């Protein structure tokens, strides 16, 4: 499975691609950070991020895009920009029919370090070790993008099993309710 991991941001948006080969084996493919100047108009910054996402998707052909979910930040303006950057990346993937999955920072940290409260240095160190890189990816946004891709490779089988189980439970509930309705209907005759 080829995964494009994205650590969204307006100033720095990390992109990282890994190939998952079953189990916990992952291989690095590419990593970089797209930067946009803070003095540039918001729409122009989002356009640059969108163009970069489209280029990465077209070049690396991921099977899925994993984006960090923005759920809480102290600075509302930063959170909005981060969410907007993630949104344009998700849109670029959706236009190409590529599934998009969102992972929280604590899910990513737990997947790669074993602790959902790990700091950026620990995440970078583990990404470097897991991918057997000769040097740590810099800046931290690059390492975070790779961590997102690794996280998705490792969590995807569980997510798929859970989706199948939920679908089976929903079907079982539907059948039960249909039988119950038949019994009630027969009892009123």
Secondary structure as UniProt FT lines:
FT   STRAND          2..7
FT   STRAND          12..20
FT   TURN            23..24
FT   STRAND          26..35
FT   TURN            38..39
FT   HELIX           42..60
FT   STRAND          64..68
FT   HELIX           76..95
FT   TURN            96..97
FT   STRAND          99..103
FT   HELIX           105..113
FT   TURN            116..117
FT   HELIX           120..130
FT   TURN            131..132
FT   HELIX           140..187
//
